[in-house]
Amino acid sequence: MKSWKQQTEFVNDAAHELRTPLTIIQGKLEYMLTKPNKTIIDEAEAISVSLDEVNRLNSLTNNLLVLARSDSATTQSNFELTTPDFFLKDPIEPFKDIINSQSKVFQINLLHKPVLNLDRDKIKQLLIILLDNATKYTPQNGTIKIYDQIEGSKYQFIISDTGVGVADNDKKKIFGRFYRVDKSRNTNSGGHGLGLAIAKQIVELHHGNIFVRDNLPHGSEFVVELPIKRNH
């Protein structure tokens, strides 16, 4: 019953999320049809808005497919033994320029080199989700930091930000599908509450753990724990 209820909620939420961009695109196209003599330049704003919504639909559809494949266990995984310097560097590089261009500080402090068994592409996707979130919610002159540590038989990498933080009663819920801490803020920043659900699924596939804690005095820290095969 619980599984059925979750599936029904997921379908309803997905339909709701898809309806908004479709309604906007339909409205803009119908409006343009009422002005057949206008040029493309005249209608540039309507075209631009429609394209933004098409991009949003693309992103949402891709994320829905990722979750659906994971649910049906049809997703292909490519696990291999590797160390953090081989799977953290690639996704971090593009964010250096993005964060600097937004007048934010990016600190990288990765020191450990344990051997882990993981799917590098999926961990890259996980990192992009977490770094993208940290970048979105950190104000100008704020700091985004990635660092690592070893806790017993677990390797942790932590992404911290100096954004608005996450309330205690939202900390568990934010990894749920379509869950939004602040609906209006999330829509404006282009999120639709699926990124962290995908992040959680990737971590669980690796028999790891993901959670969020406060980054005092303000902000959040997303902690990813992965099992170590062996320490160097």
C-alpha positions in Angstrom: 0.0 0.0 0.0 2.8 2.4 0.9 4.6 1.7 -2.4 1.3 2.2 -4.3 0.7 5.5 -2.5 4.2 6.7 -3.3 3.8 5.7 -7.0 0.4 7.6 -7.2 1.9 10.7 -5.6 4.9 10.5 -7.9 2.7 10.3 -11.0 0.5 13.2 -9.7 3.5 15.4 -8.9 5.1 14.6 -12.3 1.9 15.5 -14.1 1.7 18.8 -12.1 5.4 19.7 -12.9 5.0 18.9 -16.6 1.7 20.9 -16.9 3.3 24.3 -15.9 5.8 24.6 -18.7 3.4 23.1 -21.2 0.7 25.7 -20.3 3.3 28.6 -20.6 4.5 27.3 -24.1 0.9 26.8 -25.3 -0.1 30.3 -24.1 2.9 32.0 -25.8 2.3 30.1 -29.1 -1.4 30.9 -29.2 -0.6 34.6 -28.5 1.9 34.7 -31.4 -0.7 33.2 -33.7 -3.0 36.2 -33.0 -0.2 38.5 -34.4 0.7 36.9 -37.8 2.4 40.1 -39.2 4.9 40.4 -36.4 8.6 39.7 -37.0 10.7 37.3 -35.0 12.4 40.3 -33.3 8.9 41.6 -32.2 8.2 38.2 -30.6 11.7 37.6 -29.2 10.6 37.6 -25.6 7.8 35.1 -26.2 10.2 32.8 -28.1 12.8 33.1 -25.5 10.4 32.3 -22.6 9.1 29.3 -24.7 12.7 28.0 -25.2 13.4 28.3 -21.5 10.3 26.2 -20.7 11.3 23.6 -23.4 14.7 23.4 -21.7 13.0 22.9 -18.3 10.8 20.2 -19.8 13.9 18.5 -21.2 15.6 18.5 -17.9 12.6 17.3 -16.0 11.9 14.5 -18.5 15.5 13.3 -18.3 15.3 13.3 -14.5 12.0 11.4 -14.5 13.6 8.8 -16.8 16.6 8.4 -14.5 14.3 7.8 -11.5 12.0 5.5 -13.5 14.9 3.4 -14.7 16.3 3.2 -11.1 12.9 2.1 -9.8 12.7 -0.7 -12.4 16.4 -1.7 -11.9 17.1 -1.3 -15.6 19.8 1.2 -15.1 23.3 0.1 -16.2 26.1 0.5 -13.7 29.8 0.3 -14.4 31.6 -0.2 -11.1 35.4 -0.1 -10.9 38.1 0.3 -8.2 39.3 3.9 -8.2 40.5 6.7 -5.9 38.9 10.2 -5.3 41.4 12.1 -7.5 40.0 10.1 -10.5 36.4 10.8 -9.9 36.2 14.2 -8.1 38.4 16.4 -10.4 36.3 16.3 -13.6 33.0 17.5 -12.2 34.7 20.1 -10.0 36.6 21.9 -12.8 33.7 23.5 -14.7 32.3 24.9 -11.4 35.5 26.9 -10.7 34.7 29.4 -13.5 30.9 29.4 -12.8 31.4 30.2 -9.1 34.1 32.8 -9.7 32.0 34.5 -12.4 29.2 34.9 -9.8 31.6 36.6 -7.3 31.5 33.6 -4.9 34.5 31.9 -3.4 35.2 28.2 -4.2 37.5 26.3 -1.8 38.8 22.8 -2.5 40.5 20.7 0.1 40.7 17.1 -0.9 43.5 15.2 0.8 42.6 11.5 1.0 43.2 8.7 -1.5 41.3 5.6 -0.3 40.3 2.9 -2.9 36.6 2.7 -3.6 34.4 0.6 -5.8 32.1 2.9 -7.7 30.5 4.0 -11.0 32.4 7.2 -11.9 29.7 8.6 -14.2 27.1 8.3 -11.5 29.3 9.9 -8.9 30.0 12.7 -11.3 26.3 13.2 -11.8 25.9 13.2 -8.0 28.6 15.8 -7.5 27.1 18.1 -10.2 23.7 18.0 -8.5 25.3 18.9 -5.1 27.6 21.6 -6.5 24.8 23.1 -8.6 22.6 23.3 -5.6 25.3 24.9 -3.4 26.0 27.5 -6.2 22.3 28.4 -6.6 21.7 29.0 -2.9 24.9 30.8 -2.0 24.7 34.6 -2.2 27.3 36.8 -3.8 30.6 36.9 -1.8 29.5 33.6 -0.2 31.7 30.5 0.0 31.2 27.0 -1.5 33.7 24.4 -0.2 34.4 20.8 -1.0 36.5 18.8 1.4 37.0 15.2 2.4 37.7 13.0 5.5 37.8 9.4 6.5 35.5 8.1 9.3 36.4 4.5 10.2 35.6 2.4 7.0 33.8 5.3 5.3 35.1 7.9 2.9 33.2 11.2 3.2 33.2 14.1 0.8 31.4 17.2 2.0 30.0 20.1 0.0 29.3 23.1 2.2 27.7 26.5 1.3 26.9 29.7 3.1 23.3 29.9 1.8 20.1 30.1 3.7 20.4 26.6 5.2 17.8 23.9 5.7 15.4 23.8 8.6 15.6 20.7 10.9 12.2 19.4 9.9 13.2 19.6 6.2 16.5 17.8 6.6 15.1 14.3 6.0 12.4 15.4 3.5 14.6 17.2 1.0 15.7 13.9 -0.5 12.1 13.0 -1.3 10.9 13.4 -4.9 9.5 16.8 -5.8 9.9 18.0 -2.2 10.6 21.7 -2.1 11.7 23.6 1.0 10.5 26.8 -0.6 8.3 26.3 -3.7 8.6 29.9 -5.0 12.3 30.1 -4.5 12.9 26.7 -6.1 10.9 27.4 -9.2 12.7 30.7 -9.7 16.1 29.0 -9.5 15.0 26.3 -12.0 14.7 23.4 -9.6 11.9 20.9 -9.5 12.8 18.9 -6.5 14.2 15.8 -8.3 18.0 16.5 -8.0 18.4 15.4 -4.4 16.1 12.4 -5.0 18.5 11.3 -7.8 21.5 12.0 -5.6 20.1 9.8 -2.8 19.4 7.0 -5.3 23.0 7.2 -6.6 24.4 7.0 -3.1 22.2 4.1 -2.1 23.3 2.2 -5.3 26.9 2.5 -3.8 25.7 1.3 -0.4 26.5 4.7 1.0 24.7 7.4 2.9 23.9 11.0 2.2 22.6 13.6 4.7 22.5 17.3 5.3 23.7 19.2 8.4 24.1 22.9 9.4 27.1 24.8 8.3 27.4 27.2 11.2 26.9 30.2 11.5 24.7 29.8 8.3 24.4 27.5 5.4 24.3 23.7 4.8 26.7 20.8 4.5 25.8 17.9 2.3 27.8 14.8 3.4 28.3 11.8 1.1 29.6 8.6 2.8 31.0 5.8 0.6 32.4 2.5 1.8 36.2 2.2 1.5 37.6 -1.0 -0.2 41.1 -0.3 1.3 43.2 2.6 2.5 46.4 3.5 0.7 
